[in-house]
Every structure is written in structure tokens, then in C-alpha cells.
Amino acid sequence: MVPSGLFTTTDLATIFRAASVAENLTGAFFDLANDEWTRNPYGVFTRKEVDSTLYREDAFAQVVLCSARRPAAGKVPLEEGFAIVLQDPTILRALLRAGSPDLWTLILFVLTHELVHIVRFRKFRIDCLAPHSETEREKEEQLVHSLTRKILAGVTNTDLLLNRYESYMNAAWSVA
Ligand SMILES: [Zn+2]
């Protein structure tokens, strides 16, 4: 882990393990088919894989819709679908604050939150990408957060993290 930098290979291994746990927990909560994430794959991108227009300093991650039309040189074209863009520097900086959780706990929280957005779109057509008013967006974020809290209830270490997130909501700790 490099402060304020990009994820290392070890970090990425942790992230992909956390993604698998987040998929299972979210799938169980929404009663999704076992092959939900195989039939509807989503991408996970880090800072160096995306265009700088997707850089954000005010959030750990966000969901974007990918198009297969213009794959980057040398990259496997991704079919049109959702992707989670992780903001490495924002996440790594948060880990340096006093009393911070470890990467595993923080990323499990972030990925679960983003998967809830994706499920709400697929299942209920709640589009987190549509231009909402600030109030609607806020309401959706609060609902997504409360679902995330339920999904992660009882999961080791996340209670502390969830409390911290709620006390910092819309300040330094933000998941979009
Ligand atoms: Zn969100």
C-alpha cells in the first residue's frame, strides 16, 4: 500500500476477494439467482484503468455504465454493462487516518454499497446514473446505505466502520 498512490498487486488481490464476498452477501440479501453475477458481470476498475474524467476526490468509488464501442488499446472489450470505478488515492488516504479500518473492511463496505446500486437498477430500475435532483440523490444514497448496513450486519469489523461512515456522511467519507 502506497500512501495517496495507487493500489498494489496485493491490494488488488484483497479487493477481488472482497468483491466475491460482497457478491455473495448482496445476492443472499436480495434473493438473487446463484448465477446472477455470472449472467450479469460487472467490471471493477482502478484509477489507472480509467480516463481522468472519471477521477473523483470526493468519493471512494462510483458506478458507471460502460460501452463496448471504444475499448482501450490492448484491453479486452467489455460488453455494455455496469462497472465500479475505485478511487485508489481516496481509499488509501482514508486508511491512513487514525482508527481507520483495514483495506479488506473498507473495500467490502464500498463494493457492497456499489453492488446495491447495481441490483437496484437491475431489479427495480432505480437508476443511480440518471440526473436526479440533489434531494432525490440524497434519498437514494441513504436508502442504499441502510441496505448496505443490513447486508453487512454481523460481519466482522464492519460495525465500527459503518458508524464512522454515518458520522462522516457527506464529508470526508463518501461513496457515490
Ligand atoms: Zn452510492
Boltz pocket constraint, residues with backbone or C-beta under 6 A from the ligand:
constraints:
  - pocket:
      binder: B
      contacts: [[A, 113], [A, 117], [A, 141], [A, 144], [A, 175], [A, 176]]
      max_distance: 6.0
